Amino acid sequence: MVAALSGSKLRARRMALGLRQGDVAQAAGVSASYLNLIEHNRRRVPADVLARLAAALNDAPEAFADGGGGAALDDLRAVALAWPSAELARADEFAQRLPGWAEAVLAMHQRSLAQEAAIAAVNDRMSHDPHLSASLHEVLSAVASVRSTSVILAETDDLEPEWQARFMRNLDQDSARLAKGAEALVRYLDSGGQIDAQGSASPQEEVEAWASGLDWQVASGDIPSTLSAPARDMARGLQADIRADHASLPEAAFRAALSAHGPDPLAIANALNAPPFAAFRRLAFAPELGLGLVMCDGSGTLVLRRAVAGFSLPRFGGACPLWPLFTALARPMQAIEAVVEVGAASANAPRFALRAFGMASHPAGFGGPELRRAMMLIIPASAGGPPALGVGATCRTCQRQACPARREPSILAGAMGRDSGPNSGL
């Protein structure tokens, strides 16, 4: 096996020759995704594969050999980019000369990222979770009532027996309410805010958790009785939509259209004369494709969320206003597409191709309101290429402090030396 740092040299040589990654991969007999991992030092390249790649790049295999440094060189560079004082140009030297320290730096960086994500999740929950807010309000209200009654009983020496009995009853009732509220709060926190028998999750979350557990293959089968009544109604609606999608886009025809057009929902819908949203869902719910999907209604609220690794979807609050989803909502019947990078700007930022489409309907005719919905397909994309639009999940947890669409400061403001000033663009 050849050292992983060979990938950087392979990438530099290919770019110097002006060759596309896919063309070099085809010439060497490997997949483009595998070559992408090699070039970003995520995979060690076997000697025979290196020989084929070197031949495709018109060079000798020895030119790409390297003494070491590890497969994490790009991760070190990403860390250096986040710290202005770090010597970015010497990351290669650091990785090769002090591999143990390099591993320790990366481990601490990963721990820091995990802590940031945990803080973001807690903040999102504390700020926007209606169930948690209601539970806290109930507990605080009961505490205040118990306190005021206790003060009266303790400080009033000549309280008449009738009034004393009344206050004692109030104290008993309020303490029971406090115990019940505290129990509900603890149960909800222990559950992580997910489904429990008392229905502490919203109906939408219940349905999404149920569908996610089945990898969204829910067209048939019984809906579990453990779901709340509203969630069961929503689950039946989802099942009906998916069944209609399969009727509009039968499996064989859908696979043929997918092979011909790739993950392009509008091209597939046009080829089979099917509703556009049906093609969006068919693509997103095909487990082997690994795609994500979000749908919003006219208020911009996310009413359907299928997550994909690397692209966070907010559980509560407003999503990133730069998502093409919201542009499509404002421009019905127009195809909106964008290539984006998620998270802090770095060479390692995950990339996605986002394809969005919005539609308007008038279920009550001319005299009724216009209803709008939009869908956005989330397609993982290869690293590299032209500059991409930087997006996040929601402003409150986004690390891109200078974003012109920012509406509120991030809880990560100032982290890792970045500017903390919000820029609303107003």
N, C-alpha and C positions, 0 to 999 in steps of 0.2 A: 504494500500500500504506500502511496505517496502522501507526503504531508499535506494537511488541509490548506495551508497557505498557498499551495499551487493554484487554488481557485481564483485568488486575486490576480495572479499573473495571467491566467487564462482569460479572465474578463478584460483585463487591460489590453491584451493582445487583440482580442476580438473587436473591441471598440476602436482600437487604433486602425484596424483594417476596414472599419465601417461595416462589419457583418452583423446580421441579425442573429439573435440567440437561437431562434427556431431553425434557421438555415444551418448553423454550425451543428446543432443537435442532430438534425436529420443526416448530415454528412457523416457524423461520428456514430450513428446508429443508436442514439440514446434519446430519451424524451426531453422536451424543452424544460419541463418542470424539474427533472433530475439535474440537467445542466445548470439551471438557475440555483439549485441548492449547492452544487459544486462551486459555482462562481462566487457565492456568498459564504463560502467556507463552512457550510452546514453539513457537508458530506465529504468523507475522504474518497479520493478517486483512485480506483485500481489501476495498476500499471498498464493493462491492456486498453482500458478506456482512455487513459491519458495519452497513449500512443495514437489512438484514433483521433482524439481531439487535437493533438499537436499536428497531425497530418492535415486535418481540416483547416488549421490555421497556418499551414505552410511553414512549420517550424519543427525543431527537434524536441523530443520529450524532455531532454535534459534542461532545456531553457525554462521549464516550468517547475523544476524540482526546487524544494525549499527545505531548509534545515529544521523547521518546527514553528512553533507559535500557537498551535492549537486551532480548533475549529471555531473558537469564540472571538476571533480577531475583530469581526464586524461588530460584535456586541461591545467590545472595548472601545471601538471608535464611536459607537452610539453614546456610550457613557462620556467619552471625552467631548463630544459635541454639546452635551448638556452642561459641561463645566468649562467656562471660557478660559480658566487658568490651566487646564490640562494640555499637555503637548500632544496634539492630535497626530502630528507627523511622526512621532516616536512610538505610537501604539504598537507597531510591528516589532520594534526592538524590545519594548517592555514585555510583550507576550512571549518572545523567544528567550530572553535572558532570565526572566523571573516568572516562569509559568505558574508557580504556586501562588505568588502574590496576585497575578492576573486572575486566577481562579477565585481568590478571596474577594477581590474588587467586584467581580461579576456577581458573586454570591450576595454581597452586601447590596449591590445595585438591585438585584432581583427582590431582595427582602424589602428594600425601600419602595419599589414599585408595588409590591403586594400590600404594604401598609397604606400607601396612597389609595389603592383600590378599596381597601377596607374602610378607610376614612370616608371616601366618596360614597360608599354604600350606606354607611351609618348616617351621614349628613342627608343623603337623598331620602332616607327613611324618616329621619327626624323632621325634615322640612316639609315633606309632601305626603307622608303616609296618613290617610284619613283615619284608618283604624287605630293606629298608634296614638294619633292626636286625640281621638275620642276617649281612648282608655286613660290617657294621662289626665284629660280634663275631668273625667269621672272620679279618679283617685284624688286629685287636688281639691275638687269640690267637696268630697266626703271628708277629707282631712280638715278643711276650713270649718265645716259644719260641726264636726266633733270637737274641734278646738274651741269654738265660740260657746258651745253648750257646756263644755267642761269648765271654762272660765266662770260662767254664771253660777254653776253649782259650787265651785270652790270659793268664790269671793262673796257670795250672798249668804249671810248668816241667818237672816230671818225669813227665808223663803218659805212660803206657805206649803203645807203638805201636798195640796192639789197641784200647784205649779211644780213642785219638786218631782212629783210622779210624772208629770207631763214631760219635763226635761229629761228625766231618766229614760222614758220611752223613746224620745227623740235620739238620745245618745245611743240606745240599743239599735235603733233602726239605721242610724248613720254609720255606726261601727260595722254593722252587717253589710251595708252598701260599700264601705271601704274595703272590707275583706274580699267581697265579690269582685270589686274593680281591680284590686291588686292581684287576685288570682288570675283574672282574665289577662291582665297585662303580662304577668310572668309566663303564662301559657303561650301568649302570642310571641313574646321574645324568644322563648325556648324553641318555638317552631320555626324561627327564622322568618316569620311573616308569611309562611306558606299555609297550605290547606290543613285544617284540623276539623274535628267533628263539630266544632262550634261555628265553623264557617268564617274564620278570622280573615281569610283572604277574600279579595273581591271576586265576583263571579267570573270576570274575564281571566283573572289569574288562575282560578280553579280549572277553567277550560284549557288554558294554555299549558298548565302543568300536566293535566291528564293527556292532552294530545302529544306533548313533548315526550312523555313517558312511553308512548307508543310510536315514537318517531313520526308523528303526524299521519300515521296510517289508520285513520279512524272512519273511513267511509262506511264500514260495516261494524257490527258488534254492538254489544249492549253498553249503554252509558251507565257507569257505576252509581249506585244509590248513595255512595258517600259524598257525592257532589251536592251542593245546595240546590234547592228548587230553581232559582234563577240561573245557576250555572248549567243545570240539565237542559233548560230551555235553550240557552245559548249553544250548548253542545249539539243539540238536535239541529239547530240552524246551521252550524258548521258542517255536520254530516250531510245535510241536504245540499249545501253548496258544493261539497266535494263530489257527491254523487252526480250532480248536474255537470260538474267539470268533466268527469269521466265520460258522461254521455256525449258531451260536445266534442271531447278530444279522446276518442278511444285509444287504448294502449298502443296498438300497432301503428295507427296513423300518427299518434303523438311522437312515438320513437322515430318514425321516418322523418317527420318534420324537424325534430330536434337534431337528427343527424345532418339534415340539409341546411339548417339555419343556425345551429348552435343555440345558446340560451337567450334567444331574442323573442320575448313573449309576443310582440306585435307581429313579427314575421310568421310565427307559428300560428297565431290566431287568424291572420289573413289567409294563410295557406289552407287552413281547414275550415274557414268560415265560422269561427267560434268567437265567443265573447272574449275581449282582451283580458279581463280579470281571471277568466278560467285558465288561460295560458299562464298567467303569473302564478296562480296557485299550483297548477300542475308541475311547473318547474321547481317551485320552492319546496313542494312536498315530495319530490322524488329524492329519496334518501341518499342515493349514490352520487348525486350532483353536488351536495354540500353547499346549497345556496340558502340565503336568508330572505326574509320577506317582512315588510311592515305595511300596514294599511291604516289610513287615518280618515276621519269623517270631516265634515265642513268646518268644525271647530279647531281642527288640527290635532285632536286627541288621537293617540295611537290605539286603535281598536282591535288590532291583530298583530302579534309579534312572533316571528320565528327567528330566533337568534342564530348567528353564525360566528364561529370563533374569530376573535380579533375585532369585531364590530359590536360595541356595547349598545344596548337599547335601554333607555331609561324606564324605570319601573313607575316612577311618579314624576310629575312636572312636565314642562315642555321640552321637546327634543331640540336638537341643533337646527337653527333656522336656515342653515346653508344646505341642508339635505335637499336634493332634487324633488323629494316627495312633496314639499310644500310649494315649489314652483309649479309642479304638475297640478296640484290642487287649484291653483289660481289660473291655470291655463288648460281647461278641459280639452281633451282630444288632441293634445300635442305631446309628442314623445320627447321626454327630457332625459338626457344622459350626462353623466359626469364621472371622471376618475378622481378618487379622493384618497387622501392619506389620513389615518386615524391616530389620534394621540399626539404626543409631543413631536415636533419636527425633528427627524433624524433619518439617517440612511436606512435604518431598519424599520421605519414606520410601516405598518400593514397597509396594503393598497387594495382598493375595491373599485369595481366598475358598478355604478348605480344606474339602474334604468327605471324610470318612473313614468306613470301615466295616470291621468285623472279623468273622471267621467261625471257628468251631471245628469240628474233624472228629475222628472216631475210626476211623482206618483198620484197626485191629486189633480193633474191636468193644469190648464192655464190659470185657474183660480187658486192653485195651491203653491206652496213654497218650492224653491229649487233645492234639491239635495245633492251634495257633492261628496265624492269619495276619491281617494287616490291610493295607488299601490306603488311600492318601490321594491325592486328585486336587488338583492345584495350579492354580488358575484366576486369572489376572491380573485385578485389580479396579481401578476408577477411583479416583483420589485424592479426598480429601475425605470427608465423611460423619461418622458418629459415631465416637467413639474406638475404636481397634482394639487387639487383643492384640499386645504386642510380643514377637517371637520372634527367634531367630537360627538359625545352622546347628548350632553346638555351643558349649558353655560356654567352651571354650578360646579361641575367636575372637569371641565375642559382645561387642558394645560396650555392651550394657545392663547396667551394673554393679550396679544396685539390684534386679535380678530376684530374686524370692523363691525361684525354682527353681534358682538357680545352685549348682553342685556343686563348682566349682573356679574360682580366679581366672583372668581372661582375660589373655592376653599383651598385650592392648591396654589393660590397667588403667592408669588415670591419663592416658591419651592425651586430648588436647584439653581438659584441665582437668576431666575427670570423676572422680568418686570411685572409688578402686580397691579398696575393701573388699568382699570377697565376702559374700554373704548366702545361706546354704544353706537357711534356713527351718527348720532342725532345732532 
